[in-house]
């Protein structure tokens, strides 16, 4: 029992620090790291040099690719603000509707889902939250709705990497795994647009007149994600869902115009946007889409070539360690940086101006750097030392054949710790599979339980310090107490979601 308490102590500390003490994430997360370092050596028998190498591996993962991608995406946004392109995009999106309830669905659920499907690693929270806050929507609400919206596409982020990774760990069909994830996410995914409107609008009254739009957004996303998963696999399921939901939102608003002045944004009259202005404004995002697609595994000729530019280093020296590979070109962060600089040159922005914006971006992200390095290093130390396994093993021993009911919860623990569906699949994927085998589950049920690991991770990201840190960095409120507000809001969504997921996984598995 003492070991179990020590294993969960870093997690308990984060919950208490962020919600009870209302500490900024960049201050709380290093303490969690320190607790994991001390516990791993003093109580879990981890040699000090192994602990140090686990910390270094976590730092490497945090810097490359996660912080690289975060910096690149925030830089894209800042440069778009610098050029005036973001104002053009806002004007175009505002032309769909002046009702901010529609805008949060279009930007956070639709455009955010597109960014998650293409790049992942925080892009779907950072850029849409910045856009919504810039339009005049309450900054904390802007981040909150983006965190909720991110539940649906997270497992399919960065061209389906979490599920491709998990299927590789299990040695099973990626399309079947992706289909099971889509089924588990689907029911709750239908609720997300309604929740987003309630959060942004301050209560159930905000749903007045929005039922058709919310229903269209949820149904189009869920169905597209399910169909693409079944027929093609996970790679484009998130992107397809996002594109379909943006079309559905725009079409529904045209069919059912909203006339509630209470929810109209108070803003100056938007200027007319020419085709050339629209093209230049969207150019960075268009280039990111095209280049991410061309450099993904969907185009093996290019992907295989650029993937050769890499360096593999064995960082963690203990048992279970494997070489960590730095992909110097074949990583979304580098592609996004390249696309942003190219778009800047096309728009005739001086190089010195682009570098000044980059410097400003990096300075604004210093609290985020501290938070993410700390939390990823904590995850690595907990994983290699056996702390994470101790948590899961005790849970399995306590549940027995009821294990499927808590499989999603275990995944959510990984999502909370790492803020990443990919990292959670790496950290806990094999453990979930072994647990399913231990209870005598057939192959289809094993895959179903593994899918719960990914869907649970999506729920865990709602309250993950890393996700929250990305959001508050995007709205320029890092270290100002917004983290505790977002955690409190996130818990109100997380608790019912993880409970419903548990019931769905348990009873759904019995039907397979």
C-alpha positions in Angstrom: 0.0 0.0 0.0 2.9 2.3 0.7 4.4 1.7 -2.7 1.0 2.4 -4.3 0.7 5.7 -2.5 4.2 6.7 -3.5 3.4 5.7 -7.1 0.4 8.0 -7.3 1.9 10.8 -5.2 3.1 12.9 -8.2 -0.4 12.7 -9.7 -2.0 13.5 -6.4 0.3 16.5 -6.0 -0.7 17.8 -9.4 -4.3 17.6 -8.6 -3.9 19.3 -5.3 -1.5 21.9 -6.5 -3.5 22.9 -9.6 -7.0 22.7 -8.2 -6.6 23.2 -4.4 -3.6 25.5 -4.1 -4.2 27.1 -7.5 -0.5 27.0 -8.4 0.6 27.8 -12.0 1.4 24.6 -13.9 5.0 25.7 -14.5 5.6 25.8 -10.8 3.6 22.6 -9.8 5.0 20.3 -12.5 8.7 20.5 -11.4 7.6 19.5 -7.9 5.8 16.5 -9.4 9.0 15.6 -11.2 11.1 15.9 -8.0 8.6 13.6 -6.2 8.9 11.0 -8.9 12.7 11.2 -8.9 12.9 10.7 -5.2 10.4 7.9 -5.1 11.9 6.1 -8.0 15.4 5.9 -6.3 14.4 5.6 -2.7 11.4 3.2 -2.8 11.3 1.6 -6.3 15.0 0.6 -6.4 15.9 2.6 -9.5 19.7 3.2 -9.7 20.5 6.9 -9.7 22.1 6.8 -13.1 19.1 5.0 -14.6 16.9 7.7 -13.1 19.0 10.4 -14.6 18.9 8.8 -18.0 15.1 8.4 -17.8 14.9 12.1 -17.0 17.1 12.9 -20.0 15.0 10.8 -22.3 11.9 12.6 -21.1 13.5 15.9 -21.7 14.5 14.8 -25.2 11.0 13.7 -26.0 9.6 17.0 -24.6 12.0 19.1 -26.7 11.8 17.0 -29.9 9.1 16.7 -31.2 6.6 18.1 -28.7 8.0 21.6 -27.9 9.2 21.9 -31.4 5.6 21.4 -32.7 4.1 23.7 -30.1 6.6 26.5 -30.9 6.0 26.0 -34.6 2.3 26.2 -34.4 2.2 29.2 -32.0 4.8 30.9 -34.3 2.5 30.3 -37.3 -0.3 32.0 -35.4 1.8 34.9 -34.3 3.2 35.5 -37.8 -0.4 35.4 -39.1 -1.3 38.1 -36.6 1.8 40.1 -37.6 0.8 40.0 -41.3 -2.9 40.7 -40.7 -3.8 37.3 -42.1 -5.6 36.3 -38.9 -7.9 39.3 -39.1 -8.8 38.2 -42.7 -9.5 34.7 -41.5 -11.6 36.1 -38.6 -13.6 38.2 -41.1 -14.2 35.1 -43.3 -15.3 33.0 -40.4 -17.5 35.8 -39.1 -19.2 35.9 -42.4 -20.6 32.4 -41.7 -22.4 33.8 -38.6 -22.1 36.6 -36.1 -23.3 34.2 -33.4 -20.3 33.2 -31.3 -21.8 29.8 -30.5 -21.5 28.9 -34.2 -18.0 30.3 -34.3 -16.8 28.1 -31.4 -18.1 25.0 -33.2 -16.6 26.0 -36.5 -13.2 27.0 -35.2 -12.7 24.8 -32.1 -14.5 21.6 -33.3 -14.0 21.9 -37.0 -10.8 23.8 -37.7 -9.3 22.5 -34.4 -10.1 18.9 -35.4 -8.4 19.5 -38.8 -5.3 20.7 -37.0 -5.3 17.7 -34.6 -5.7 15.3 -37.5 -2.8 16.9 -39.5 -0.3 17.8 -36.8 -1.5 17.0 -33.3 0.7 17.7 -30.2 -1.3 20.8 -29.0 -2.0 22.5 -32.3 -5.8 21.9 -32.0 -5.9 23.7 -28.6 -3.3 26.4 -29.2 -4.3 27.9 -32.6 -8.2 27.8 -32.2 -8.0 29.1 -28.6 -5.9 32.0 -29.8 -8.4 32.8 -32.6 -11.4 32.6 -30.3 -9.8 34.8 -27.7 -8.8 37.3 -30.3 -12.4 37.5 -31.5 -13.5 38.7 -28.0 -14.6 35.4 -26.5 -13.7 34.9 -22.8 -10.1 33.5 -23.0 -10.7 30.8 -20.3 -13.9 29.7 -22.1 -12.0 29.7 -25.4 -9.4 27.2 -24.0 -12.1 25.1 -22.3 -14.2 24.6 -25.4 -11.0 23.7 -27.4 -10.1 21.1 -24.7 -13.6 19.5 -25.0 -13.5 19.6 -28.8 -10.1 17.9 -28.8 -11.6 14.8 -27.1 -13.0 13.6 -30.5 -10.0 13.7 -32.8 -7.1 13.1 -30.3 -6.7 9.4 -31.0 -6.3 10.2 -34.7 -3.8 13.0 -34.2 -0.9 13.6 -36.5 -2.1 11.3 -39.3 -3.3 8.6 -36.9 0.0 8.1 -35.1 -1.4 7.1 -31.7 -3.4 4.2 -33.2 -0.8 3.2 -35.7 1.7 3.0 -32.8 -0.8 1.0 -30.6 -1.6 -1.4 -33.4 2.1 -2.0 -33.9 2.6 -2.7 -30.2 -0.3 -5.2 -30.3 0.6 -6.7 -33.7 -3.0 -6.3 -34.8 -4.9 -4.6 -37.7 -4.9 -0.8 -37.4 -8.2 -0.4 -39.2 -10.0 -2.7 -36.7 -8.5 -0.8 -33.7 -9.4 2.6 -35.3 -13.0 1.4 -35.9 -13.3 0.3 -32.2 -12.0 3.7 -31.1 -14.4 5.5 -33.3 -17.3 3.5 -31.8 -16.2 4.2 -28.3 -15.6 7.9 -28.9 -18.7 8.3 -31.1 -21.4 8.3 -28.4 -19.7 10.9 -26.3 -18.4 12.7 -29.4 -22.1 13.5 -30.3 -22.3 15.4 -27.0 -19.2 17.5 -27.4 -20.7 20.3 -29.6 -23.6 20.7 -27.1 -21.2 20.8 -24.1 -19.1 23.4 -25.9 -22.1 25.7 -26.5 -23.2 25.3 -22.9 -19.6 26.2 -21.6 -19.2 29.2 -23.8 -22.8 30.4 -23.4 -22.9 30.0 -19.6 -25.6 27.4 -19.3 -28.2 25.3 -21.0 -30.1 28.4 -22.2 -27.3 28.8 -24.8 -28.6 25.8 -26.7 -31.7 27.8 -27.7 -31.7 27.6 -31.5 -28.5 25.6 -31.7 -29.8 22.1 -31.6 -29.7 21.6 -35.4 -26.2 23.0 -35.7 -24.8 21.0 -32.7 -26.4 17.8 -34.0 -25.1 18.3 -37.5 -21.6 19.0 -36.2 -21.5 15.9 -34.0 -23.2 13.5 -36.4 -21.1 14.5 -39.4 -17.8 14.2 -37.4 -18.6 10.9 -35.8 -19.9 9.2 -39.0 -17.0 10.4 -41.1 -14.5 9.3 -38.5 -16.1 5.9 -38.2 -16.5 5.2 -42.0 -12.9 6.3 -42.8 -11.6 4.2 -39.9 -13.4 1.1 -41.1 -12.5 1.4 -44.8 -9.1 3.1 -44.7 -7.7 3.0 -41.2 -6.7 5.7 -38.7 -4.5 8.0 -40.9 -7.1 10.3 -42.4 -10.1 9.6 -40.1 -9.6 12.8 -38.0 -9.0 15.0 -41.0 -12.1 13.7 -42.8 -14.3 14.2 -39.7 -13.1 17.8 -39.3 -13.7 18.7 -43.0 -17.2 17.1 -42.9 -18.2 18.9 -39.7 -17.0 22.3 -41.0 -19.2 21.8 -44.1 -22.1 20.5 -42.0 -21.9 23.6 -39.7 -21.8 26.1 -42.5 -24.6 24.3 -44.4 -26.9 24.0 -41.3 -26.4 27.7 -40.5 -27.5 28.5 -44.0 -30.6 26.4 -43.7 -31.4 27.4 -40.1 -30.3 31.0 -39.6 -29.8 32.2 -36.0 -31.3 35.4 -34.9 -30.6 35.6 -31.2 -28.9 39.0 -30.7 -27.8 38.0 -27.1 -25.1 35.8 -28.6 -23.9 38.2 -31.3 -20.3 39.3 -30.9 -19.9 43.0 -30.3 -17.3 44.0 -32.9 -16.6 46.5 -35.5 -17.8 46.0 -39.0 -15.7 43.5 -40.8 -14.0 44.5 -44.1 -14.7 42.9 -47.4 -12.2 40.1 -48.1 -10.8 39.7 -51.7 -9.9 36.4 -53.1 -6.2 37.3 -53.0 -6.4 38.4 -49.4 -8.2 35.1 -48.5 -5.6 33.1 -50.3 -2.7 34.8 -48.6 -4.3 34.6 -45.2 -5.0 30.8 -45.5 -1.6 30.2 -47.2 0.3 29.1 -44.1 -2.4 26.6 -43.2 -2.8 25.4 -46.7 0.9 24.8 -47.0 1.0 23.0 -43.7 -1.9 20.7 -44.8 -0.2 19.9 -48.2 3.3 19.4 -46.8 2.1 17.3 -43.9 0.2 15.1 -46.3 3.1 14.8 -48.7 5.6 14.0 -45.9 3.3 11.5 -44.1 3.3 7.7 -44.5 0.5 8.1 -47.0 3.2 9.1 -49.5 5.9 6.5 -48.8 8.4 7.7 -51.4 8.8 11.0 -49.7 8.4 9.8 -46.2 10.9 7.0 -46.5 13.5 9.4 -48.0 13.2 12.1 -45.3 12.9 9.5 -42.5 16.5 8.5 -43.3 17.7 11.8 -41.9 17.7 10.8 -38.3 19.9 10.1 -35.3 19.3 7.2 -32.9 20.7 7.4 -29.4 20.3 5.0 -26.5 19.5 7.5 -23.7 17.9 5.3 -21.0 20.4 2.8 -19.9 18.2 0.4 -17.9 16.0 -2.6 -18.8 13.4 -1.8 -21.4 15.4 1.1 -22.8 15.5 1.4 -26.6 17.3 3.9 -28.8 15.5 7.3 -29.0 15.3 8.5 -32.6 15.5 12.1 -33.6 13.8 12.6 -37.0 15.3 15.9 -38.1 13.0 16.4 -41.1 10.2 13.9 -40.9 8.5 15.5 -37.9 5.5 17.8 -38.0 7.3 20.6 -36.2 9.9 21.0 -38.9 7.3 20.8 -41.7 5.2 23.5 -40.0 8.2 25.8 -39.5 9.2 25.3 -43.2 5.6 25.9 -44.4 5.4 29.1 -42.2 8.7 30.5 -43.5 7.8 29.7 -47.1 4.4 31.4 -46.7 6.2 34.4 -45.1 8.5 34.8 -48.1 5.6 34.5 -50.5 3.8 37.2 -48.6 7.1 39.3 -48.8 7.7 39.5 -45.1 11.3 40.5 -44.3 13.4 37.8 -42.8 14.3 40.0 -39.8 10.6 40.5 -39.1 10.0 36.8 -39.2 12.9 36.2 -36.8 11.7 38.9 -34.4 8.3 37.3 -34.3 9.9 33.9 -33.6 11.9 35.4 -30.7 8.8 36.9 -29.3 7.0 33.5 -29.6 9.8 31.7 -27.8 9.9 34.2 -24.9 6.2 33.9 -24.4 6.4 30.1 -24.2 9.0 29.9 -21.4 6.5 28.8 -18.7 5.2 26.2 -21.2 8.7 24.8 -21.8 9.2 24.3 -18.1 5.8 22.6 -17.7 6.1 20.2 -20.6 9.7 19.2 -19.9 8.8 18.5 -16.3 5.6 16.5 -17.0 7.1 14.3 -19.8 10.2 13.6 -17.7 7.9 12.6 -14.8 6.1 10.2 -17.1 9.4 8.6 -18.2 10.7 8.2 -14.7 7.4 6.8 -13.5 7.2 4.4 -16.4 10.8 3.0 -16.2 10.9 2.8 -12.4 7.7 0.8 -12.2 5.5 3.4 -10.6 3.0 3.5 -13.5 2.9 -0.3 -13.6 2.3 -0.4 -9.8 -0.7 1.8 -10.3 -2.1 -0.4 -13.1 -1.3 -3.8 -11.4 -3.0 -2.8 -8.2 -6.0 -1.8 -10.2 -6.1 -5.1 -12.2 -5.8 -7.1 -8.9 -8.7 -5.2 -7.4 -11.0 -5.6 -10.4 -10.4 -9.0 -11.9 -13.0 -9.8 -14.6 -14.4 -6.2 -14.2 -11.1 -4.9 -15.6 -12.6 -3.7 -18.9 -14.7 -1.3 -16.9 -11.6 0.5 -15.7 -9.4 0.1 -18.8 -10.4 3.6 -20.1 -9.7 5.0 -16.7 -6.1 3.6 -16.8 -5.7 5.2 -20.2 -7.0 8.5 -18.8 -4.2 8.3 -16.1 -1.7 8.1 -19.0 -3.4 10.9 -20.8 -3.4 13.1 -17.7 0.3 12.4 -17.0 1.6 12.8 -20.5 -1.0 15.0 -22.2 -0.5 12.8 -25.3 -2.6 9.9 -26.8 0.6 8.7 -28.5 2.6 8.7 -25.3 -0.2 6.9 -23.5 -0.4 4.2 -26.1 3.4 3.7 -25.8 3.3 3.8 -22.0 0.3 1.6 -21.3 -0.6 -0.2 -24.5 1.2 -3.4 -23.7 0.0 -3.4 -20.2 -3.6 -3.1 -21.3 -3.1 -6.0 -23.7 -1.5 -8.2 -21.1 -4.3 -7.5 -18.7 -6.9 -8.5 -21.3 -5.0 -11.7 -21.9 -4.8 -12.4 -18.2 -8.6 -12.3 -17.8 -9.0 -14.7 -20.7 -10.4 -12.1 -23.2 -10.7 -13.3 -26.9 -8.8 -11.4 -29.6 -11.6 -9.0 -30.5 -12.1 -8.1 -26.8 -8.4 -7.6 -26.4 -8.5 -5.0 -29.3 -11.6 -3.5 -27.8 -9.8 -3.0 -24.4 -6.7 -1.6 -26.1 -9.0 0.9 -27.9 -10.2 1.9 -24.5 -6.6 2.9 -23.6 -6.7 5.4 -26.5 -10.2 6.7 -25.8 -9.3 7.0 -22.1 -6.2 9.0 -23.0 -8.5 11.4 -25.0 -10.6 11.9 -21.8 -7.4 12.3 -19.7 -6.2 15.1 -22.0 -9.2 17.2 -20.9 -7.5 17.7 -17.5 -3.8 17.1 -18.5 -1.4 19.8 -17.2 0.3 19.8 -20.6 -2.9 20.4 -22.5 -3.9 23.2 -20.1 -0.4 24.7 -20.3 -0.6 24.8 -24.1 -4.0 26.5 -23.9 -3.1 29.2 -21.4 0.2 29.9 -23.4 -1.9 30.4 -26.5 -4.0 33.1 -24.9 -1.1 34.7 -23.1 -2.2 33.9 -19.6 0.5 31.4 -18.5 1.2 31.7 -14.8 -1.8 33.9 -14.0 -4.0 31.3 -12.3 -6.1 30.3 -15.3 -4.8 26.7 -15.0 -6.8 26.0 -11.9 -10.0 27.4 -13.5 -9.5 25.1 -16.5 -8.8 22.1 -14.4 -12.0 22.7 -12.5 -14.0 23.0 -15.7 -12.3 20.0 -17.2 -13.1 17.8 -14.2 -16.8 18.5 -14.7 -16.5 16.9 -18.2 -13.9 14.3 -17.4 -15.7 12.6 -14.6 -19.0 11.8 -16.4 -17.1 11.0 -19.6 -14.7 8.5 -18.0 -17.7 6.9 -16.1 -19.7 6.5 -19.3 -16.6 5.2 -21.2 -16.1 2.6 -18.5 -19.7 1.3 -18.9 -19.5 1.4 -22.6 -16.2 -0.6 -22.7 -17.5 -3.2 -20.2 -20.9 -3.9 -21.8 -19.7 -3.3 -25.3 -16.9 -5.9 -24.9 -19.5 -8.5 -23.8 -21.3 -8.0 -27.1 -18.3 -8.7 -29.3 
